[in-house]
Amino acid sequence: MAMRRTTMGTVLALAVMGLVVSAVGSLVVTRTVSNTGSIRISTPSAQLGIYSDSGCTTVLSSVSWGTLDPGSVATSTIYVKNEGNVPVTLSIQTANWNPAAAQSYFILTWNRNNYVLAVGGSVQAVLSLSVSSSISNITSFSFDISIIATQ
Protein backbone atom coordinates (compact mmCIF):
# COMPACT_ATOMS: atom_id res chain seq x y z
CA MET A 1 0.00 0.00 0.00
CA ALA A 2 2.95 2.33 0.70
CA MET A 3 4.14 1.84 -2.86
CA ARG A 4 0.74 2.73 -4.18
CA ARG A 5 0.63 5.97 -2.13
CA THR A 6 4.03 7.01 -3.44
CA THR A 7 2.93 6.45 -6.99
CA MET A 8 -0.36 8.26 -6.41
CA GLY A 9 1.51 11.08 -4.68
CA THR A 10 3.88 11.44 -7.62
CA VAL A 11 1.01 11.47 -10.08
CA LEU A 12 -0.88 14.03 -8.00
CA ALA A 13 2.23 16.27 -7.74
CA LEU A 14 2.77 16.16 -11.47
CA ALA A 15 -0.87 16.96 -12.16
CA VAL A 16 -0.78 19.96 -9.83
CA MET A 17 2.46 21.15 -11.40
CA GLY A 18 0.89 20.84 -14.81
CA LEU A 19 -2.08 22.95 -13.72
CA VAL A 20 0.22 25.60 -12.28
CA VAL A 21 2.36 25.69 -15.43
CA SER A 22 -0.67 25.96 -17.68
CA ALA A 23 -2.13 28.67 -15.46
CA VAL A 24 1.03 30.84 -15.59
CA GLY A 25 2.10 29.97 -19.10
CA SER A 26 4.05 27.24 -20.81
CA LEU A 27 7.42 26.17 -19.53
CA VAL A 28 9.66 25.62 -22.56
CA VAL A 29 13.31 24.69 -22.55
CA THR A 30 15.26 24.77 -25.79
CA ARG A 31 18.71 23.38 -26.42
CA THR A 32 20.36 23.97 -29.80
CA VAL A 33 22.93 21.56 -31.11
CA SER A 34 24.88 22.65 -34.17
CA ASN A 35 25.89 20.15 -36.80
CA THR A 36 27.77 19.90 -40.05
CA GLY A 37 27.98 17.40 -42.84
CA SER A 38 28.58 16.94 -46.49
CA ILE A 39 26.86 15.13 -49.31
CA ARG A 40 28.89 12.71 -51.39
CA ILE A 41 27.95 13.33 -54.98
CA SER A 42 28.69 10.14 -56.83
CA THR A 43 28.40 10.77 -60.51
CA PRO A 44 28.94 7.75 -62.71
CA SER A 45 32.53 7.81 -63.78
CA ALA A 46 34.32 5.56 -66.25
CA GLN A 47 38.07 5.55 -65.69
CA LEU A 48 40.66 3.10 -66.94
CA GLY A 49 44.18 2.31 -65.93
CA ILE A 50 46.50 0.59 -68.40
CA TYR A 51 49.40 -1.34 -66.86
CA SER A 52 52.30 -3.53 -67.90
CA ASP A 53 52.02 -5.90 -64.91
CA SER A 54 49.28 -8.12 -63.51
CA GLY A 55 49.35 -6.33 -60.15
CA CYS A 56 48.43 -3.09 -61.95
CA THR A 57 51.27 -1.14 -60.34
CA THR A 58 53.35 -0.09 -63.38
CA VAL A 59 51.52 2.30 -65.69
CA LEU A 60 51.97 1.49 -69.38
CA SER A 61 52.70 4.54 -71.51
CA SER A 62 53.84 2.92 -74.76
CA VAL A 63 54.05 -0.37 -76.61
CA SER A 64 57.18 -1.28 -78.54
CA TRP A 65 56.53 -3.67 -81.40
CA GLY A 66 60.19 -4.05 -82.37
CA THR A 67 61.18 -4.92 -85.93
CA LEU A 68 58.45 -6.75 -87.81
CA ASP A 69 58.55 -8.83 -90.98
CA PRO A 70 55.95 -8.58 -93.77
CA GLY A 71 53.17 -11.10 -93.10
CA SER A 72 54.01 -11.41 -89.38
CA VAL A 73 51.92 -10.95 -86.25
CA ALA A 74 53.35 -9.40 -83.09
CA THR A 75 51.66 -9.51 -79.69
CA SER A 76 51.88 -7.44 -76.54
CA THR A 77 50.24 -8.23 -73.20
CA ILE A 78 48.73 -5.38 -71.19
CA TYR A 79 46.47 -5.16 -68.13
CA VAL A 80 43.35 -3.02 -68.03
CA LYS A 81 41.83 -1.94 -64.72
CA ASN A 82 38.46 -0.30 -64.13
CA GLU A 83 39.29 2.58 -61.80
CA GLY A 84 35.89 4.20 -62.11
CA ASN A 85 32.67 3.58 -60.21
CA VAL A 86 30.58 1.95 -62.94
CA PRO A 87 31.03 -1.27 -64.93
CA VAL A 88 32.38 -0.59 -68.43
CA THR A 89 32.48 -2.33 -71.79
CA LEU A 90 35.90 -2.29 -73.45
CA SER A 91 36.77 -1.56 -77.06
CA ILE A 92 39.85 -0.40 -78.94
CA GLN A 93 40.71 1.88 -81.84
CA THR A 94 43.77 3.36 -83.53
CA ALA A 95 44.57 6.87 -84.75
CA ASN A 96 47.39 9.17 -85.83
CA TRP A 97 49.23 6.71 -88.06
CA ASN A 98 52.66 7.83 -89.16
CA PRO A 99 53.16 7.56 -92.02
CA ALA A 100 49.46 7.77 -92.86
CA ALA A 101 49.85 5.00 -95.48
CA ALA A 102 50.87 2.55 -92.73
CA GLN A 103 47.23 2.23 -91.69
CA SER A 104 46.60 0.30 -94.92
CA TYR A 105 49.17 -2.37 -94.02
CA PHE A 106 48.55 -3.00 -90.32
CA ILE A 107 45.62 -4.40 -88.38
CA LEU A 108 45.45 -4.11 -84.58
CA THR A 109 43.11 -6.48 -82.73
CA TRP A 110 42.77 -7.66 -79.16
CA ASN A 111 41.02 -10.35 -77.17
CA ARG A 112 38.86 -8.05 -75.00
CA ASN A 113 36.49 -6.39 -77.47
CA ASN A 114 33.06 -5.92 -75.81
CA TYR A 115 34.42 -7.31 -72.53
CA VAL A 116 32.49 -6.02 -69.48
CA LEU A 117 34.90 -4.99 -66.74
CA ALA A 118 33.46 -4.69 -63.23
CA VAL A 119 34.23 -1.79 -60.91
CA GLY A 120 37.70 -2.34 -59.43
CA GLY A 121 38.29 -5.31 -61.70
CA SER A 122 41.31 -5.86 -63.91
CA VAL A 123 41.88 -8.11 -66.90
CA GLN A 124 44.81 -9.27 -69.00
CA ALA A 125 44.49 -8.24 -72.64
CA VAL A 126 46.58 -9.34 -75.61
CA LEU A 127 47.12 -6.83 -78.41
CA SER A 128 47.90 -8.38 -81.80
CA LEU A 129 49.43 -6.34 -84.62
CA SER A 130 49.26 -7.99 -88.04
CA VAL A 131 51.50 -6.78 -90.84
CA SER A 132 50.36 -7.20 -94.43
CA SER A 133 52.63 -9.37 -96.56
CA SER A 134 52.35 -6.75 -99.30
CA ILE A 135 53.73 -3.88 -97.19
CA SER A 136 56.24 -1.71 -99.07
CA ASN A 137 58.04 1.62 -98.69
CA ILE A 138 57.49 1.70 -94.92
CA THR A 139 60.51 1.13 -92.71
CA SER A 140 59.18 2.56 -89.45
CA PHE A 141 55.77 3.44 -88.10
CA SER A 142 53.90 4.78 -85.11
CA PHE A 143 50.27 5.14 -84.11
CA ASP A 144 48.09 5.76 -81.08
CA ILE A 145 46.08 3.00 -79.41
CA SER A 146 42.94 4.12 -77.60
CA ILE A 147 41.28 1.74 -75.18
CA ILE A 148 37.72 2.87 -74.72
CA ALA A 149 35.51 2.28 -71.67
CA THR A 150 31.80 2.67 -72.36
CA GLN A 151 29.30 2.53 -69.52
C-alpha positions as CSV (number, residue, x, y, z in Angstrom):
1,M,0.0,0.0,0.0
2,A,3.0,2.3,0.7
3,M,4.1,1.8,-2.9
4,R,0.7,2.7,-4.2
5,R,0.6,6.0,-2.1
6,T,4.0,7.0,-3.4
7,T,2.9,6.5,-7.0
8,M,-0.4,8.3,-6.4
9,G,1.5,11.1,-4.7
10,T,3.9,11.4,-7.6
11,V,1.0,11.5,-10.1
12,L,-0.9,14.0,-8.0
13,A,2.2,16.3,-7.7
14,L,2.8,16.2,-11.5
15,A,-0.9,17.0,-12.2
16,V,-0.8,20.0,-9.8
17,M,2.5,21.2,-11.4
18,G,0.9,20.8,-14.8
19,L,-2.1,22.9,-13.7
20,V,0.2,25.6,-12.3
21,V,2.4,25.7,-15.4
22,S,-0.7,26.0,-17.7
23,A,-2.1,28.7,-15.5
24,V,1.0,30.8,-15.6
25,G,2.1,30.0,-19.1
26,S,4.1,27.2,-20.8
27,L,7.4,26.2,-19.5
28,V,9.7,25.6,-22.6
29,V,13.3,24.7,-22.6
30,T,15.3,24.8,-25.8
31,R,18.7,23.4,-26.4
32,T,20.4,24.0,-29.8
33,V,22.9,21.6,-31.1
34,S,24.9,22.7,-34.2
35,N,25.9,20.1,-36.8
36,T,27.8,19.9,-40.0
37,G,28.0,17.4,-42.8
38,S,28.6,16.9,-46.5
39,I,26.9,15.1,-49.3
40,R,28.9,12.7,-51.4
41,I,27.9,13.3,-55.0
42,S,28.7,10.1,-56.8
43,T,28.4,10.8,-60.5
44,P,28.9,7.7,-62.7
45,S,32.5,7.8,-63.8
46,A,34.3,5.6,-66.2
47,Q,38.1,5.6,-65.7
48,L,40.7,3.1,-66.9
49,G,44.2,2.3,-65.9
50,I,46.5,0.6,-68.4
51,Y,49.4,-1.3,-66.9
52,S,52.3,-3.5,-67.9
53,D,52.0,-5.9,-64.9
54,S,49.3,-8.1,-63.5
55,G,49.4,-6.3,-60.1
56,C,48.4,-3.1,-62.0
57,T,51.3,-1.1,-60.3
58,T,53.4,-0.1,-63.4
59,V,51.5,2.3,-65.7
60,L,52.0,1.5,-69.4
61,S,52.7,4.5,-71.5
62,S,53.8,2.9,-74.8
63,V,54.0,-0.4,-76.6
64,S,57.2,-1.3,-78.5
65,W,56.5,-3.7,-81.4
66,G,60.2,-4.0,-82.4
67,T,61.2,-4.9,-85.9
68,L,58.4,-6.7,-87.8
69,D,58.5,-8.8,-91.0
70,P,56.0,-8.6,-93.8
71,G,53.2,-11.1,-93.1
72,S,54.0,-11.4,-89.4
73,V,51.9,-10.9,-86.3
74,A,53.3,-9.4,-83.1
75,T,51.7,-9.5,-79.7
76,S,51.9,-7.4,-76.5
77,T,50.2,-8.2,-73.2
78,I,48.7,-5.4,-71.2
79,Y,46.5,-5.2,-68.1
80,V,43.4,-3.0,-68.0
81,K,41.8,-1.9,-64.7
82,N,38.5,-0.3,-64.1
83,E,39.3,2.6,-61.8
84,G,35.9,4.2,-62.1
85,N,32.7,3.6,-60.2
86,V,30.6,2.0,-62.9
87,P,31.0,-1.3,-64.9
88,V,32.4,-0.6,-68.4
89,T,32.5,-2.3,-71.8
90,L,35.9,-2.3,-73.5
91,S,36.8,-1.6,-77.1
92,I,39.9,-0.4,-78.9
93,Q,40.7,1.9,-81.8
94,T,43.8,3.4,-83.5
95,A,44.6,6.9,-84.7
96,N,47.4,9.2,-85.8
97,W,49.2,6.7,-88.1
98,N,52.7,7.8,-89.2
99,P,53.2,7.6,-92.0
100,A,49.5,7.8,-92.9
101,A,49.9,5.0,-95.5
102,A,50.9,2.5,-92.7
103,Q,47.2,2.2,-91.7
104,S,46.6,0.3,-94.9
105,Y,49.2,-2.4,-94.0
106,F,48.6,-3.0,-90.3
107,I,45.6,-4.4,-88.4
108,L,45.4,-4.1,-84.6
109,T,43.1,-6.5,-82.7
110,W,42.8,-7.7,-79.2
111,N,41.0,-10.4,-77.2
112,R,38.9,-8.0,-75.0
113,N,36.5,-6.4,-77.5
114,N,33.1,-5.9,-75.8
115,Y,34.4,-7.3,-72.5
116,V,32.5,-6.0,-69.5
117,L,34.9,-5.0,-66.7
118,A,33.5,-4.7,-63.2
119,V,34.2,-1.8,-60.9
120,G,37.7,-2.3,-59.4
121,G,38.3,-5.3,-61.7
122,S,41.3,-5.9,-63.9
123,V,41.9,-8.1,-66.9
124,Q,44.8,-9.3,-69.0
125,A,44.5,-8.2,-72.6
126,V,46.6,-9.3,-75.6
127,L,47.1,-6.8,-78.4
128,S,47.9,-8.4,-81.8
129,L,49.4,-6.3,-84.6
130,S,49.3,-8.0,-88.0
131,V,51.5,-6.8,-90.8
132,S,50.4,-7.2,-94.4
133,S,52.6,-9.4,-96.6
134,S,52.3,-6.7,-99.3
135,I,53.7,-3.9,-97.2
136,S,56.2,-1.7,-99.1
137,N,58.0,1.6,-98.7
138,I,57.5,1.7,-94.9
139,T,60.5,1.1,-92.7
140,S,59.2,2.6,-89.5
141,F,55.8,3.4,-88.1
142,S,53.9,4.8,-85.1
143,F,50.3,5.1,-84.1
144,D,48.1,5.8,-81.1
145,I,46.1,3.0,-79.4
146,S,42.9,4.1,-77.6
147,I,41.3,1.7,-75.2
148,I,37.7,2.9,-74.7
149,A,35.5,2.3,-71.7
150,T,31.8,2.7,-72.4
151,Q,29.3,2.5,-69.5
